[in-house]
Amino acid sequence: MAAEITQAAPAPGFLPLPCGAMRSDRAFTVIAWGVGLVGLVLPLGILGFLLIEGMARLSWAFLTEAPAGFPLGSAGGIAPAILGTLALVAIGLGVALPLGVAGAIGLVEYAPEDSPWVRVMRFGAECLAAVPAIVYGLFGYAVLVVLFRLQISLISGALTLGLMMLPIILIGAEEALRGVERSLREAALSLGVSRFNVVRRVILPKALPGILSVTLLAAGHAAGSAAPVMFTASVAFARGTPALDAPVMTLPSHLYYVVSEGADLEQAYATALVLVVGLLLANGCAALLKRRLAR
Amino acid sequence: MDSLQLLRKDTEVEIATAAGPTAFEIDELTAGYRERRVLRGISCCIPERRVTAIMGPSGCGKSTLVKALNRTLELMPGGAVTSGHVRFRGADLHGPAVDPRAVRRSLGIIHQQPVPFPMSILENVVFGARFHAICRRAEREAYARLYLEKVGLWTEVKHQLHESASRFSGGQQQRLCLARTLANQPQAVLMDEPCSALDPYATRRIEEHIVELRDEYPVIVVTHNVGQARRISDYVLFMVDGQLIEAGPTAQVFEAPQSQLARDFISGRFG
C-alpha cells in the first residue's frame, strides 16, 4: 500500500527548505573555503618564509657577483648560477619545445584517429613524464657524458633537461591541440586548403595559450631540478659566460652545495628566493602573454 | 537536356522537373561512418542555378548527403562514401586523379555552427583565397571588401577589418563564413542547416542571401525547417532514414506530395 502523501497546509510567506540538506550545504561551503585557504596559504607561506629569511642578503651585488668565501658560497653572489640555469633551460627548451609540439601535432592532426600507435606513444610519453629526475640524470650521464663523450658540460645538462621536458610538453601540447574544436578544423579544411596551412594558421594559434602554460610548467620543473644536472652539467664553481662545452653552476645545485657544505644558510635562503621569484616572474609574463593572445 | 529527370530507381518515384541543366548527378550513393550506414542508395539530379533544399527529419542523413557532395564527409571520423558516384558538371568527385581539396575548394560549404578563425576579419575572408592564390597579398583589402559587401557586412565592419571576429553576433559570424566561402570562388554553394543556430531576424538575412546566390551558383540547403524549404527553394529533396523519398519542384512537392511520409512531414505530423 502506498504511503499517504500529505500536502503541506498553506502557510503565509515562503515554504521552508529541507533542514538536512541546508546543513550539509553549509558544511560543504566551510570545507571548500578551508581547503581553498590551505591552497592559498601554503605557497604564500613558503614565499613569505623565503622573503623573511633571505631578503636581508638580497642585493644587486648578490645577483651580479660570483660566490666567494670559505666554504664557497658563504659570501659573494650567485650570478654564474643564474646564468647557468638560464642557459640550461633555454637550450633545453630549444630542443624540447619544437620536438614536443611537432610530436603533438603529429599525434593529433596527422596520425589516424584511435590508431594503436597513437595510444602506445601517448602511454610512453606519460611514463616518461613520471620518471624521477634523478633517473634522467643517470641516463644523461651514461649516454651523453660517457658514451657520446660530451663531458660534464652545458650541452649535456641542457640535453638532459630537454629530455625531461619533452614528455611534459608533448602531453600538454597534445591536450591543447585536442581541445581545439573539431568544427574549426572542419570549417578550415572544407575550404580546400592544406592540412599544414590549417594547423599553422588556425589550430596552433588556438592552442598556443595551452602550449605556453605547459611549456612554462616544464621549464619551471627543469629550472628547479638539481638531480638531472648533478652528474651532467653542474659544478660547485664556474665563472664567466656559460659555454656549451664547459660545466656551469646552476641555482638548485648551488643551493644543494651551500646547504650541504654548511656554508651560510642565509645565502641559501636568498638563492632559493631568487629561484622562486624568477619562476613567479616567468609565470606572470606567461599569464600576460596568454591574455594578449586570447584577445 | 531539356527536361530534367529527378529519378529514383528503386522505388520508382520519378519526377520530371522544369527545364534546366544539371549541376550534380548522384548515382546510387551509399555512405556512412565506420560500420554505420547512413545513406542507402541515393540517386537524383540537382539543377544548376537553383536553390535545392534537402529536408527531412533529424538523423535522416541530410547532412551526410551534403557533405558527400563536396568530399568533406571524409573529414568526419570514419566518414566515407562506400559506393556509388557523385558527378559535378560531368566530373566524378571520386575519380582517381581528383584531389579532394580541389573538390572542397570548388564546392564551398557553410556549416551549421559559424566558426570564425582566430585571426582578423580581413584574414578570415581571404583565408582560402590566399591559399589558392586567387587574391594577391597587396590587394586583399579590396578583395575582402568585394565579398563583405556581397554578404552585407561591409558597412558594419569596415572600421574593424583588423580586429578579431569573435565579438560578432551569430548572424554576423554566419555571414562572415559565407563571405569566406564565396571569396574562395566556388562553383557551387552547399549549406548545412545554415540558420539553425540563428535568431529569426538573422535567419531572414541569410535566407535573402541564399535567394540572391541562386543567380550565380547552384545552391543546396539542408534544412529541417519545412517553412524555410518552402520559402527559399526551387526544388526539394525529401529524405527519411537515409533514403530519398520524394524529389521535385518545391511547389509540386508541397502542394501534391506523392508519398504519405512527405504528406505527414509537410503537414507537421512528424519530423
Boltz contact constraints between the chains, C-beta under 6 A:
constraints:
  - contact:
      token1: [A, 113]
      token2: [B, 77]
      max_distance: 6.0
  - contact:
      token1: [A, 183]
      token2: [B, 113]
      max_distance: 6.0
  - contact:
      token1: [A, 183]
      token2: [B, 115]
      max_distance: 6.0
  - contact:
      token1: [A, 184]
      token2: [B, 115]
      max_distance: 6.0
  - contact:
      token1: [A, 186]
      token2: [B, 75]
      max_distance: 6.0
  - contact:
      token1: [A, 187]
      token2: [B, 111]
      max_distance: 6.0
  - contact:
      token1: [A, 187]
      token2: [B, 115]
      max_distance: 6.0
  - contact:
      token1: [A, 189]
      token2: [B, 75]
      max_distance: 6.0
  - contact:
      token1: [A, 190]
      token2: [B, 72]
      max_distance: 6.0
  - contact:
      token1: [A, 190]
      token2: [B, 104]
      max_distance: 6.0
  - contact:
      token1: [A, 190]
      token2: [B, 109]
      max_distance: 6.0
  - contact:
      token1: [A, 191]
      token2: [B, 128]
      max_distance: 6.0
  - contact:
      token1: [A, 191]
      token2: [B, 184]
      max_distance: 6.0
  - contact:
      token1: [A, 192]
      token2: [B, 101]
      max_distance: 6.0
  - contact:
      token1: [A, 192]
      token2: [B, 104]
      max_distance: 6.0
  - contact:
      token1: [A, 192]
      token2: [B, 105]
      max_distance: 6.0
  - contact:
      token1: [A, 193]
      token2: [B, 128]
      max_distance: 6.0
  - contact:
      token1: [A, 193]
      token2: [B, 131]
      max_distance: 6.0
  - contact:
      token1: [A, 197]
      token2: [B, 131]
      max_distance: 6.0
  - contact:
      token1: [A, 202]
      token2: [B, 117]
      max_distance: 6.0
  - contact:
      token1: [A, 205]
      token2: [B, 118]
      max_distance: 6.0
  - contact:
      token1: [A, 206]
      token2: [B, 118]
      max_distance: 6.0
